Amino acid sequence: MPDFHYYRPADGHGLPHDPFNSIVGPRPIGWISSHDAQGRLNLAPYSFFNAFNYTPPIVGFASIGYKDSVRNIEATGEFAWNLATRPLAEAMNASCAAVPPEVDEFTLSGMTPVPSRGIAVPRVAQSPVSFECKLSQVLRLQSAAGTPVDTWLVLGEVVGVHIDRALLQDGIYQTAAARPILRGGGPADYFEIGAEAQFQMHRPR
């Protein structure tokens, strides 16, 4: 049997860095564009992001703290998710700067807002894939004891999808070709998906 390190999170992990984010990872990045009621743009990455349903397609991200993205989405009922790729990694990182709400992270990161089709929120022109989303739920997380946590889960129905046709081979989306980046653990670890890491398994019949 392996020699296990065991800890209770409530008592601390006893390690140089909290391993939780490293174990649950690498994780997709929720690069979320939104705007407030006055139309001021916001672009921010969230490392707690994923897809949760097929029909209708639903994606979600968790914001630790009630940040501008959550406030904007509650006010307008819309947001866009933009795929963060290796060529866009530095821009994505620049967009996570802690700045006042009036600062436009599109400008800050050098990204170009381009109109969406079904929502008023723009998507990132340089991103090869974007989802247009309508807000379905905002949930404040709570502990097992029912204590509210300073984290909000935002869920949205995908009502429009933009895909760079270069990523479609015989109509099949090529995940590795997009070079998506994912958040790892530690203070600064990221991963890139590559074709050399790909393998296939079919479901048992």
Beta strands, then each sheet from edge to edge (+ up, - down):
strand 1: 27-28
strand 2: 30-35
strand 3: 41-46
strand 4: 49-53
strand 5: 58-64
strand 6: 78-82
strand 7: 113-114
strand 8: 123-124
strand 9: 129-142
strand 10: 148-163
strand 11: 168-169
strand 12: 172-173
strand 13: 181-183
strand 14: 190-192
sheet 1: 1+ 13- 14+
sheet 2: 3+ 2- 6+ 9- 10+ 5- 4+
sheet 3: 7+ 8-
sheet 4: 11+ 12-
end
